[in-house]
């Protein structure tokens, strides 16, 4: 059984940076297929960034050029480096692998 644990959220001013981490444990052989989603109050959960099964990266248009997803297979950990943060990036960020979700970590960007 796969478990995902996020960390690294917090409060930051607009223009600042945060780095989220997602540590996976259990029956997982590769970080390929892992990704980050976010859900703002009153909005649907949306895909932010994803490592495809072919080791390439996908980004939502809203975060392209500002966010970078990366991972370490040996540590079974995926990261999301978020730069030039905007108030509209405020949301709970969730790590995902197949049907598994982490508990989420809050990111709040003040203007």
GUVOZA-241533 format. One line per field, with one value per atom (N, C-alpha, C, O, CB): residue number from 0; x, y, z; chain. Coordinates in pm, whole numbers, plus 50000, padded with zeros to 5 digits. Glycine has a CB too. Layout:
<recs>
resi <- [NUM / ...]
u <- [X / ...]
v <- [Y / ...]
w <- [Z / ...]
chain <- [A / ...]
</recs>
This chain:
<recs>
resi <- [0 / 0 / 0 / 0 / 0 / 1 / 1 / 1 / 1 / 1 / 2 / 2 / 2 / 2 / 2 / 3 / 3 / 3 / 3 / 3 / 4 / 4 / 4 / 4 / 4 / 5 / 5 / 5 / 5 / 5 / 6 / 6 / 6 / 6 / 6 / 7 / 7 / 7 / 7 / 7 / 8 / 8 / 8 / 8 / 8 / 9 / 9 / 9 / 9 / 9 / 10 / 10 / 10 / 10 / 10 / 11 / 11 / 11 / 11 / 11 / 12 / 12 / 12 / 12 / 12 / 13 / 13 / 13 / 13 / 13 / 14 / 14 / 14 / 14 / 14 / 15 / 15 / 15 / 15 / 15 / 16 / 16 / 16 / 16 / 16 / 17 / 17 / 17 / 17 / 17 / 18 / 18 / 18 / 18 / 18 / 19 / 19 / 19 / 19 / 19 / 20 / 20 / 20 / 20 / 20 / 21 / 21 / 21 / 21 / 21 / 22 / 22 / 22 / 22 / 22 / 23 / 23 / 23 / 23 / 23 / 24 / 24 / 24 / 24 / 24 / 25 / 25 / 25 / 25 / 25 / 26 / 26 / 26 / 26 / 26 / 27 / 27 / 27 / 27 / 27 / 28 / 28 / 28 / 28 / 28 / 29 / 29 / 29 / 29 / 29 / 30 / 30 / 30 / 30 / 30 / 31 / 31 / 31 / 31 / 31 / 32 / 32 / 32 / 32 / 32 / 33 / 33 / 33 / 33 / 33 / 34 / 34 / 34 / 34 / 34 / 35 / 35 / 35 / 35 / 35 / 36 / 36 / 36 / 36 / 36 / 37 / 37 / 37 / 37 / 37 / 38 / 38 / 38 / 38 / 38 / 39 / 39 / 39 / 39 / 39 / 40 / 40 / 40 / 40 / 40 / 41 / 41 / 41 / 41 / 41 / 42 / 42 / 42 / 42 / 42 / 43 / 43 / 43 / 43 / 43 / 44 / 44 / 44 / 44 / 44 / 45 / 45 / 45 / 45 / 45 / 46 / 46 / 46 / 46 / 46 / 47 / 47 / 47 / 47 / 47 / 48 / 48 / 48 / 48 / 48 / 49 / 49 / 49 / 49 / 49 / 50 / 50 / 50 / 50 / 50 / 51 / 51 / 51 / 51 / 51 / 52 / 52 / 52 / 52 / 52 / 53 / 53 / 53 / 53 / 53 / 54 / 54 / 54 / 54 / 54 / 55 / 55 / 55 / 55 / 55 / 56 / 56 / 56 / 56 / 56 / 57 / 57 / 57 / 57 / 57 / 58 / 58 / 58 / 58 / 58 / 59 / 59 / 59 / 59 / 59 / 60 / 60 / 60 / 60 / 60 / 61 / 61 / 61 / 61 / 61 / 62 / 62 / 62 / 62 / 62 / 63 / 63 / 63 / 63 / 63 / 64 / 64 / 64 / 64 / 64 / 65 / 65 / 65 / 65 / 65 / 66 / 66 / 66 / 66 / 66 / 67 / 67 / 67 / 67 / 67 / 68 / 68 / 68 / 68 / 68 / 69 / 69 / 69 / 69 / 69 / 70 / 70 / 70 / 70 / 70 / 71 / 71 / 71 / 71 / 71 / 72 / 72 / 72 / 72 / 72 / 73 / 73 / 73 / 73 / 73 / 74 / 74 / 74 / 74 / 74 / 75 / 75 / 75 / 75 / 75 / 76 / 76 / 76 / 76 / 76 / 77 / 77 / 77 / 77 / 77 / 78 / 78 / 78 / 78 / 78 / 79 / 79 / 79 / 79 / 79 / 80 / 80 / 80 / 80 / 80 / 81 / 81 / 81 / 81 / 81 / 82 / 82 / 82 / 82 / 82 / 83 / 83 / 83 / 83 / 83 / 84 / 84 / 84 / 84 / 84 / 85 / 85 / 85 / 85 / 85 / 86 / 86 / 86 / 86 / 86 / 87 / 87 / 87 / 87 / 87 / 88 / 88 / 88 / 88 / 88 / 89 / 89 / 89 / 89 / 89 / 90 / 90 / 90 / 90 / 90 / 91 / 91 / 91 / 91 / 91 / 92 / 92 / 92 / 92 / 92 / 93 / 93 / 93 / 93 / 93 / 94 / 94 / 94 / 94 / 94 / 95 / 95 / 95 / 95 / 95 / 96 / 96 / 96 / 96 / 96 / 97 / 97 / 97 / 97 / 97 / 98 / 98 / 98 / 98 / 98 / 99 / 99 / 99 / 99 / 99 / 100 / 100 / 100 / 100 / 100 / 101 / 101 / 101 / 101 / 101 / 102 / 102 / 102 / 102 / 102 / 103 / 103 / 103 / 103 / 103 / 104 / 104 / 104 / 104 / 104 / 105 / 105 / 105 / 105 / 105 / 106 / 106 / 106 / 106 / 106 / 107 / 107 / 107 / 107 / 107 / 108 / 108 / 108 / 108 / 108 / 109 / 109 / 109 / 109 / 109 / 110 / 110 / 110 / 110 / 110]
u <- [50084 / 50000 / 50088 / 50184 / 49905 / 50054 / 50134 / 50082 / 49962 / 50132 / 50175 / 50141 / 50222 / 50340 / 50166 / 50157 / 50222 / 50212 / 50104 / 50158 / 50323 / 50325 / 50390 / 50507 / 50402 / 50311 / 50361 / 50417 / 50379 / 50250 / 50507 / 50560 / 50611 / 50629 / 50673 / 50634 / 50696 / 50603 / 50649 / 50756 / 50476 / 50385 / 50407 / 50486 / 50241 / 50337 / 50350 / 50296 / 50227 / 50493 / 50329 / 50286 / 50405 / 50513 / 50227 / 50384 / 50491 / 50433 / 50316 / 50565 / 50514 / 50469 / 50475 / 50550 / 50554 / 50395 / 50397 / 50539 / 50609 / 50298 / 50579 / 50713 / 50812 / 50924 / 50762 / 50770 / 50856 / 50857 / 50798 / 50815 / 50926 / 50942 / 50913 / 50929 / 51084 / 50870 / 50853 / 50892 / 50884 / 50707 / 50933 / 50963 / 50882 / 50897 / 51116 / 50797 / 50717 / 50786 / 50853 / 50575 / 50769 / 50822 / 50709 / 50615 / 50935 / 50719 / 50624 / 50703 / 50766 / 50522 / 50700 / 50771 / 50675 / 50570 / 50837 / 50711 / 50627 / 50684 / 50806 / 50615 / 50596 / 50639 / 50544 / 50433 / 50644 / 50590 / 50506 / 50543 / 50658 / 50361 / 50445 / 50465 / 50476 / 50384 / 50352 / 50589 / 50613 / 50752 / 50848 / 50596 / 50763 / 50891 / 50954 / 51073 / 50873 / 50875 / 50927 / 50844 / 50725 / 50926 / 50910 / 50837 / 50767 / 50690 / 50931 / 50793 / 50721 / 50572 / 50528 / 50770 / 50497 / 50353 / 50307 / 50187 / 50309 / 50400 / 50362 / 50343 / 50407 / 50467 / 50257 / 50231 / 50176 / 50149 / 50136 / 50161 / 50106 / 49976 / 49967 / 50208 / 49878 / 49751 / 49731 / 49800 / 49632 / 49637 / 49602 / 49452 / 49386 / 49682 / 49402 / 49261 / 49246 / 49279 / 49180 / 49197 / 49169 / 49025 / 48943 / 49190 / 48995 / 48859 / 48754 / 48766 / 48848 / 48653 / 48544 / 48575 / 48493 / 48505 / 48692 / 48731 / 48759 / 48780 / 48854 / 48759 / 48789 / 48940 / 49021 / 48737 / 48974 / 49114 / 49168 / 49103 / 49134 / 49288 / 49346 / 49489 / 49560 / 49341 / 49529 / 49666 / 49760 / 49734 / 49677 / 49871 / 49972 / 50093 / 50137 / 50016 / 50146 / 50265 / 50268 / 50214 / 50396 / 50334 / 50329 / 50455 / 50503 / 50205 / 50508 / 50619 / 50558 / 50499 / 50730 / 50572 / 50507 / 50583 / 50694 / 50499 / 50522 / 50586 / 50710 / 50791 / 50487 / 50724 / 50841 / 50944 / 51035 / 50799 / 50930 / 51026 / 51025 / 51116 / 51164 / 50924 / 50913 / 50821 / 50757 / 50859 / 50817 / 50738 / 50627 / 50643 / 50827 / 50514 / 50400 / 50366 / 50371 / 50277 / 50332 / 50294 / 50163 / 50138 / 50405 / 50082 / 49965 / 50012 / 50116 / 49870 / 49936 / 49975 / 49997 / 50084 / 49869 / 49918 / 49924 / 50056 / 50091 / 49811 / 50131 / 50254 / 50379 / 50490 / 50246 / 50363 / 50479 / 50577 / 50539 / 50434 / 50703 / 50808 / 50832 / 50930 / 50774 / 50742 / 50757 / 50777 / 50848 / 50634 / 50715 / 50723 / 50808 / 50810 / 50580 / 50878 / 50957 / 50934 / 50949 / 51108 / 50898 / 50881 / 51006 / 51062 / 50754 / 51048 / 51165 / 51147 / 51054 / 51298 / 51238 / 51223 / 51351 / 51448 / 51119 / 51350 / 51463 / 51409 / 51343 / 51538 / 51439 / 51386 / 51440 / 51368 / 51420 / 51565 / 51625 / 51554 / 51539 / 51774 / 51512 / 51442 / 51291 / 51218 / 51478 / 51243 / 51099 / 51031 / 50926 / 51036 / 51092 / 51044 / 51032 / 51120 / 51137 / 50923 / 50901 / 50895 / 50841 / 50770 / 50951 / 50956 / 50881 / 50865 / 51103 / 50836 / 50778 / 50839 / 50806 / 50620 / 50929 / 50990 / 50899 / 50872 / 51134 / 50854 / 50760 / 50825 / 50854 / 50626 / 50847 / 50907 / 50808 / 50706 / 51035 / 50838 / 50753 / 50607 / 50518 / 50768 / 50585 / 50449 / 50355 / 50393 / 50451 / 50231 / 50126 / 50013 / 49998 / 50072 / 49935 / 49821 / 49729 / 49671 / 49741 / 49715 / 49628 / 49685 / 49617 / 49601 / 49807 / 49864 / 49820 / 49849 / 50017 / 49753 / 49707 / 49611 / 49511 / 49639 / 49642 / 49561 / 49620 / 49727 / 49556 / 49547 / 49603 / 49664 / 49598 / 49494 / 49788 / 49860 / 49867 / 49904 / 50002 / 49829 / 49823 / 49919 / 49935 / 49681 / 49982 / 50065 / 49979 / 49889 / 50189 / 50007 / 49925 / 50012 / 50111 / 49822 / 49973 / 50031 / 49918 / 49863 / 50151 / 49883 / 49770 / 49646 / 49600 / 49803 / 49592 / 49470 / 49499 / 49407 / 49378 / 49626 / 49666 / 49688 / 49741 / 49794 / 49646 / 49661 / 49726 / 49705 / 49524 / 49806 / 49856 / 49751 / 49640 / 49985 / 49786 / 49690 / 49680 / 49587 / 49728 / 49774 / 49774 / 49857 / 49873 / 49633 / 49909 / 49984 / 49938 / 49927 / 50138 / 49913 / 49858 / 49968 / 50073 / 49785 / 49941 / 50028 / 49945 / 49841 / 50088 / 49993 / 49923 / 50019 / 50127 / 49867 / 49979 / 50061 / 49990 / 49879 / 50088 / 50054 / 49995 / 50037 / 50146 / 50034 / 49949 / 49978 / 50046 / 50078 / 49849]
v <- [49881 / 50000 / 50125 / 50135 / 50000 / 50218 / 50339 / 50448 / 50471 / 50388 / 50514 / 50630 / 50749 / 50737 / 50604 / 50865 / 50987 / 51091 / 51114 / 51040 / 51155 / 51256 / 51383 / 51384 / 51204 / 51490 / 51618 / 51701 / 51682 / 51696 / 51790 / 51887 / 52008 / 52003 / 51825 / 52117 / 52234 / 52351 / 52456 / 52194 / 52336 / 52448 / 52556 / 52541 / 52400 / 52668 / 52777 / 52906 / 52909 / 52795 / 53014 / 53148 / 53223 / 53225 / 53226 / 53283 / 53355 / 53478 / 53478 / 53265 / 53580 / 53699 / 53677 / 53593 / 53820 / 53753 / 53746 / 53772 / 53860 / 53849 / 53691 / 53700 / 53606 / 53588 / 53838 / 53547 / 53457 / 53316 / 53289 / 53454 / 53228 / 53089 / 52993 / 53024 / 53066 / 52875 / 52763 / 52635 / 52627 / 52756 / 52536 / 52406 / 52300 / 52281 / 52375 / 52233 / 52125 / 51991 / 51971 / 52124 / 51902 / 51766 / 51666 / 51690 / 51741 / 51554 / 51445 / 51316 / 51270 / 51439 / 51258 / 51133 / 51016 / 51013 / 51134 / 50922 / 50804 / 50684 / 50668 / 50774 / 50601 / 50478 / 50367 / 50391 / 50492 / 50244 / 50131 / 50074 / 50082 / 50171 / 50019 / 49947 / 50042 / 50053 / 49847 / 50111 / 50203 / 50178 / 50169 / 50351 / 50165 / 50131 / 50247 / 50245 / 50017 / 50350 / 50462 / 50586 / 50578 / 50432 / 50700 / 50826 / 50869 / 50965 / 50937 / 50799 / 50832 / 50814 / 50717 / 50744 / 50909 / 50904 / 50982 / 50991 / 50763 / 51038 / 51119 / 51264 / 51312 / 51108 / 51331 / 51469 / 51549 / 51497 / 51476 / 51677 / 51771 / 51831 / 51871 / 51882 / 51837 / 51902 / 52010 / 52012 / 51800 / 52098 / 52197 / 52225 / 52208 / 52327 / 52267 / 52301 / 52427 / 52429 / 52185 / 52530 / 52655 / 52652 / 52576 / 52777 / 52734 / 52735 / 52763 / 52859 / 52840 / 52678 / 52698 / 52656 / 52677 / 52838 / 52598 / 52557 / 52409 / 52343 / 52635 / 52357 / 52216 / 52191 / 52281 / 52167 / 52069 / 52032 / 52031 / 51981 / 51893 / 52086 / 52095 / 52045 / 52055 / 52239 / 51992 / 51944 / 52062 / 52157 / 51853 / 52056 / 52161 / 52115 / 52184 / 52201 / 52001 / 51949 / 51798 / 51743 / 52015 / 51731 / 51585 / 51532 / 51587 / 51536 / 51424 / 51352 / 51234 / 51145 / 51304 / 51234 / 51129 / 50997 / 50992 / 51170 / 50892 / 50761 / 50755 / 50663 / 50653 / 50853 / 50859 / 50958 / 50998 / 50896 / 50998 / 51086 / 51229 / 51306 / 51031 / 51268 / 51408 / 51477 / 51412 / 51424 / 51609 / 51688 / 51762 / 51810 / 51787 / 51769 / 51845 / 51954 / 51931 / 51752 / 52072 / 52183 / 52245 / 52256 / 52289 / 52285 / 52365 / 52501 / 52551 / 52381 / 52559 / 52688 / 52795 / 52880 / 52736 / 52789 / 52893 / 52894 / 52994 / 52874 / 52783 / 52776 / 52759 / 52757 / 52661 / 52747 / 52730 / 52844 / 52961 / 52720 / 52808 / 52908 / 52952 / 53021 / 53027 / 52913 / 52952 / 52830 / 52839 / 53030 / 52721 / 52599 / 52495 / 52488 / 52542 / 52414 / 52304 / 52179 / 52180 / 52341 / 52072 / 51943 / 51860 / 51859 / 51868 / 51791 / 51704 / 51589 / 51588 / 51782 / 51494 / 51380 / 51304 / 51321 / 51288 / 51222 / 51138 / 50997 / 50968 / 51190 / 50908 / 50772 / 50696 / 50617 / 50696 / 50720 / 50649 / 50685 / 50600 / 50682 / 50809 / 50854 / 50842 / 50865 / 50998 / 50805 / 50797 / 50928 / 50930 / 50680 / 51036 / 51170 / 51256 / 51256 / 51236 / 51331 / 51426 / 51566 / 51586 / 51393 / 51662 / 51800 / 51892 / 51863 / 51846 / 52002 / 52108 / 52239 / 52292 / 52111 / 52292 / 52421 / 52528 / 52529 / 52432 / 52617 / 52721 / 52857 / 52898 / 52711 / 52926 / 53059 / 53162 / 53128 / 53062 / 53288 / 53399 / 53373 / 53388 / 53421 / 53335 / 53298 / 53417 / 53532 / 53241 / 53387 / 53487 / 53454 / 53338 / 53493 / 53553 / 53524 / 53416 / 53340 / 53651 / 53410 / 53309 / 53168 / 53072 / 53344 / 53153 / 53020 / 52965 / 52850 / 53026 / 53046 / 53002 / 52885 / 52893 / 53117 / 52775 / 52654 / 52548 / 52565 / 52602 / 52439 / 52319 / 52238 / 52208 / 52237 / 52201 / 52127 / 51980 / 51945 / 52185 / 51894 / 51751 / 51676 / 51710 / 51699 / 51576 / 51485 / 51367 / 51324 / 51436 / 51317 / 51209 / 51105 / 51138 / 51264 / 50979 / 50868 / 50770 / 50710 / 50799 / 50754 / 50668 / 50711 / 50824 / 50516 / 50623 / 50657 / 50703 / 50725 / 50536 / 50719 / 50758 / 50909 / 50971 / 50683 / 50965 / 51107 / 51127 / 51049 / 51179 / 51233 / 51272 / 51352 / 51373 / 51354 / 51395 / 51468 / 51615 / 51684 / 51456 / 51662 / 51801 / 51891 / 51865 / 51852 / 51997 / 52098 / 52236 / 52261 / 52080 / 52324 / 52456 / 52551 / 52563 / 52515 / 52616 / 52723 / 52851 / 52856 / 52689 / 52953 / 53080 / 53189 / 53206 / 53111 / 53262 / 53370 / 53502 / 53525 / 53350 / 53587 / 53716 / 53822 / 53817 / 53758 / 53918 / 54024 / 54143 / 54241 / 54070]
w <- [50000 / 50000 / 50000 / 50077 / 50122 / 49914 / 49899 / 49992 / 50001 / 49753 / 50060 / 50141 / 50094 / 50062 / 50292 / 50091 / 50045 / 50156 / 50211 / 49913 / 50187 / 50293 / 50239 / 50202 / 50418 / 50237 / 50188 / 50303 / 50419 / 50115 / 50269 / 50364 / 50288 / 50166 / 50451 / 50361 / 50300 / 50274 / 50229 / 50175 / 50302 / 50281 / 50383 / 50477 / 50285 / 50365 / 50460 / 50404 / 50302 / 50500 / 50474 / 50435 / 50376 / 50435 / 50557 / 50262 / 50195 / 50127 / 50088 / 50092 / 50112 / 50042 / 49891 / 49842 / 50081 / 49821 / 49675 / 49624 / 49672 / 49614 / 49526 / 49473 / 49540 / 49493 / 49486 / 49651 / 49725 / 49669 / 49564 / 49868 / 49740 / 49695 / 49809 / 49927 / 49641 / 49770 / 49862 / 49789 / 49666 / 49915 / 49865 / 49808 / 49882 / 50003 / 49815 / 49809 / 49866 / 49842 / 49741 / 49805 / 49938 / 49925 / 49943 / 50019 / 50027 / 49874 / 49889 / 49901 / 49805 / 49769 / 50019 / 50044 / 50030 / 50095 / 50184 / 49946 / 49924 / 49998 / 50009 / 49773 / 50048 / 50112 / 50072 / 50024 / 50267 / 50092 / 50056 / 49921 / 49878 / 50058 / 49854 / 49730 / 49611 / 49530 / 49708 / 49603 / 49492 / 49438 / 49514 / 49537 / 49307 / 49245 / 49172 / 49141 / 49150 / 49144 / 49069 / 49100 / 49129 / 48917 / 49092 / 49111 / 48983 / 48983 / 49158 / 48873 / 48749 / 48771 / 48832 / 48630 / 48722 / 48741 / 48864 / 48889 / 48753 / 48939 / 49055 / 49014 / 48921 / 49167 / 49084 / 49050 / 49166 / 49274 / 48935 / 49140 / 49238 / 49184 / 49068 / 49271 / 49271 / 49244 / 49350 / 49452 / 49243 / 49324 / 49425 / 49421 / 49319 / 49405 / 49535 / 49547 / 49630 / 49749 / 49609 / 49566 / 49634 / 49688 / 49638 / 49539 / 49788 / 49844 / 49738 / 49661 / 49955 / 49734 / 49639 / 49496 / 49407 / 49640 / 49475 / 49340 / 49334 / 49436 / 49294 / 49213 / 49195 / 49205 / 49181 / 49059 / 49242 / 49246 / 49103 / 49011 / 49314 / 49085 / 48951 / 48951 / 49050 / 48900 / 48838 / 48820 / 48809 / 48735 / 48696 / 48882 / 48878 / 48796 / 48704 / 49021 / 48831 / 48763 / 48781 / 48878 / 48818 / 48686 / 48682 / 48618 / 48519 / 48607 / 48674 / 48609 / 48535 / 48597 / 48714 / 48405 / 48326 / 48340 / 48394 / 48178 / 48291 / 48296 / 48208 / 48220 / 48252 / 48121 / 48034 / 48085 / 48012 / 47893 / 48212 / 48281 / 48231 / 48263 / 48265 / 48155 / 48119 / 48219 / 48301 / 47973 / 48210 / 48305 / 48233 / 48121 / 48381 / 48302 / 48250 / 48351 / 48472 / 48224 / 48300 / 48387 / 48340 / 48220 / 48392 / 48434 / 48400 / 48349 / 48392 / 48523 / 48260 / 48202 / 48309 / 48296 / 48102 / 48413 / 48517 / 48593 / 48655 / 48614 / 48588 / 48667 / 48580 / 48633 / 48765 / 48452 / 48363 / 48379 / 48383 / 48217 / 48388 / 48404 / 48547 / 48576 / 48322 / 48638 / 48779 / 48870 / 48970 / 48825 / 48837 / 48919 / 48847 / 48724 / 48949 / 48926 / 48872 / 48954 / 49076 / 48869 / 48887 / 48954 / 48931 / 48822 / 48902 / 49036 / 49025 / 49124 / 49204 / 49053 / 49116 / 49205 / 49226 / 49152 / 49153 / 49327 / 49361 / 49381 / 49480 / 49491 / 49285 / 49293 / 49414 / 49475 / 49167 / 49446 / 49559 / 49691 / 49779 / 49569 / 49702 / 49823 / 49809 / 49905 / 49854 / 49689 / 49663 / 49701 / 49766 / 49741 / 49660 / 49696 / 49572 / 49486 / 49799 / 49565 / 49458 / 49519 / 49628 / 49380 / 49448 / 49495 / 49399 / 49281 / 49510 / 49453 / 49372 / 49417 / 49523 / 49383 / 49336 / 49363 / 49306 / 49186 / 49304 / 49389 / 49347 / 49366 / 49478 / 49426 / 49255 / 49257 / 49208 / 49148 / 49172 / 49234 / 49190 / 49226 / 49142 / 49037 / 49348 / 49390 / 49385 / 49410 / 49531 / 49352 / 49339 / 49437 / 49478 / 49193 / 49476 / 49567 / 49511 / 49588 / 49592 / 49380 / 49321 / 49328 / 49290 / 49177 / 49375 / 49399 / 49535 / 49567 / 49390 / 49613 / 49744 / 49730 / 49659 / 49820 / 49798 / 49788 / 49880 / 49938 / 49640 / 49893 / 49954 / 49842 / 49742 / 50034 / 49857 / 49755 / 49795 / 49907 / 49733 / 49700 / 49724 / 49633 / 49515 / 49705 / 49688 / 49610 / 49566 / 49638 / 49693 / 49447 / 49391 / 49323 / 49257 / 49293 / 49339 / 49265 / 49239 / 49331 / 49344 / 49112 / 49073 / 49150 / 49134 / 49100 / 49234 / 49309 / 49451 / 49530 / 49314 / 49483 / 49620 / 49628 / 49536 / 49663 / 49742 / 49769 / 49905 / 49998 / 49763 / 49913 / 50044 / 50118 / 50068 / 50030 / 50238 / 50322 / 50283 / 50325 / 50468 / 50205 / 50161 / 50251 / 50370 / 50155 / 50191 / 50266 / 50218 / 50098 / 50248 / 50313 / 50280 / 50233 / 50296 / 50401 / 50123 / 50073 / 50068 / 50004 / 49931 / 50137 / 50139 / 50094 / 50150 / 50281 / 49991 / 49937 / 49963 / 49915 / 49784 / 50040 / 50073 / 49973 / 49918 / 50215 / 49951 / 49852 / 49918 / 49851 / 49782]
chain <- [A / A / A / A / A / A / A / A / A / A / A / A / A / A / A / A / A / A / A / A / A / A / A / A / A / A / A / A / A / A / A / A / A / A / A / A / A / A / A / A / A / A / A / A / A / A / A / A / A / A / A / A / A / A / A / A / A / A / A / A / A / A / A / A / A / A / A / A / A / A / A / A / A / A / A / A / A / A / A / A / A / A / A / A / A / A / A / A / A / A / A / A / A / A / A / A / A / A / A / A / A / A / A / A / A / A / A / A / A / A / A / A / A / A / A / A / A / A / A / A / A / A / A / A / A / A / A / A / A / A / A / A / A / A / A / A / A / A / A / A / A / A / A / A / A / A / A / A / A / A / A / A / A / A / A / A / A / A / A / A / A / A / A / A / A / A / A / A / A / A / A / A / A / A / A / A / A / A / A / A / A / A / A / A / A / A / A / A / A / A / A / A / A / A / A / A / A / A / A / A / A / A / A / A / A / A / A / A / A / A / A / A / A / A / A / A / A / A / A / A / A / A / A / A / A / A / A / A / A / A / A / A / A / A / A / A / A / A / A / A / A / A / A / A / A / A / A / A / A / A / A / A / A / A / A / A / A / A / A / A / A / A / A / A / A / A / A / A / A / A / A / A / A / A / A / A / A / A / A / A / A / A / A / A / A / A / A / A / A / A / A / A / A / A / A / A / A / A / A / A / A / A / A / A / A / A / A / A / A / A / A / A / A / A / A / A / A / A / A / A / A / A / A / A / A / A / A / A / A / A / A / A / A / A / A / A / A / A / A / A / A / A / A / A / A / A / A / A / A / A / A / A / A / A / A / A / A / A / A / A / A / A / A / A / A / A / A / A / A / A / A / A / A / A / A / A / A / A / A / A / A / A / A / A / A / A / A / A / A / A / A / A / A / A / A / A / A / A / A / A / A / A / A / A / A / A / A / A / A / A / A / A / A / A / A / A / A / A / A / A / A / A / A / A / A / A / A / A / A / A / A / A / A / A / A / A / A / A / A / A / A / A / A / A / A / A / A / A / A / A / A / A / A / A / A / A / A / A / A / A / A / A / A / A / A / A / A / A / A / A / A / A / A / A / A / A / A / A / A / A / A / A / A / A / A / A / A / A / A / A / A / A / A / A / A / A / A / A / A / A / A / A / A / A / A / A / A / A / A / A / A / A / A / A / A / A / A / A / A / A / A / A / A / A / A / A / A / A / A / A / A / A / A / A / A / A / A / A / A / A / A / A / A / A / A / A / A / A / A / A / A / A / A / A / A]
</recs>
